[in-house]
Structures are given as structure tokens and as C-alpha cells.
Amino acid sequence: MKIYITDILPSSLKNKLTNLNEYLTKTGIKFEMNSNDYGIHIIEGDIIHRIEPNFNPDFSLIKDHFKNELLVDNTNYKMIPILSQLPVNYILTKITVYEYQVSKKSKLKLVVECLNEPVQQNVFFQSKQSTSNFIPFNFYFVYNEHKLDLSDRFIKEEFNVFLSHLN
């Protein structure tokens, strides 16, 4: 299940990610292929999946919890493994994914997806130096249970830890 915070824009996280470094558990890269004819394909490592369209979305909105609005996505997305027949016309996006957890046994995980924008800096009479600029465009919480229990003390504490850094 994914939980989105509707009142925090992803772009506002840009300068706040360094505050979360102590909770960083995993960094990875994935690619998204978007095609008009074949939909969305996700490439992670050596595995390619196609996201099957789902016509039965399961969303719920929880207002005024942790002083924010939570959008809970319980939709069951089917990831179909692809062995051949990739689209010919597509847009490829490279995404850097950061995962944060309070502890390794935690049921709640914060996922931040960023685009990597190369930045060229011209230095007078020196060679060009290139750096990269990570731009957050999506973030959500992943909860590893089927039903969200917001009265659970541990979940409340974990939400508060992350929200104190994000607000």
C-alpha cells in the first residue's frame, strides 16, 4: 500500500533530503519507458515489467491526520514480466530512488523518486565541470500491511519522524 501526503509538494523536498541521511537504507536507479501504444514499462536492474492498466482503483483520503491529508492507494497493480517485444516509440526516464526507514524492522518506508538533471558549470579559463542536480518529483510511504492502522503507536512515531523533516 502506498500513502501520499497531498499537502507537501515533491519539489519542496529538495533541500530537506540531507536531513534524512541517517534514515537512508537504499539508493537505486530505475528506468520508466512510456509508450502511447504499450503503456508503462519499468526497468529495474535486469528485470523489465509492464504495468497492466487497472480499471478498479482503490483510493481513500484521510483528512487532518498528523496535520496533513493522507491519500491511501490500495490499488492492486499487476506487474507483468516482459521477455521480448519492447515498444519502438517511447520516452525513457532515468529515476534515482531513495528509500528511508526508521529501523530495519519498520513496516513504514519513505520512498523519494528524483530526476537527475546534469548541470554544466563554466569556469573562466578552466575546463567544464559537470555536476548533477537531483529534483524530487514523487514521494510516498510504503506500508507493508494490508490494512492501515493509524492508531498504532509505532506507525505514529515513524510518521512523525519523517513529517518533522518534511514539513
Secondary structure, DSSP 4 states (H G I P E B T S, - for coil): -EEEETTS-GGGGTTTGGGGGGGEEEEEEEEEEEETTTEEEEEETTEEEEEEP-S---EEEEEEETTEEEEEE----EEEE-SS---SS-EEEEEEEEEE-SSTT-SEEEEEEEEEEEEEE--TTS--EEEEEEEEEEEEEEE-SSS--TT-HHHHHHHHHHHHHH-
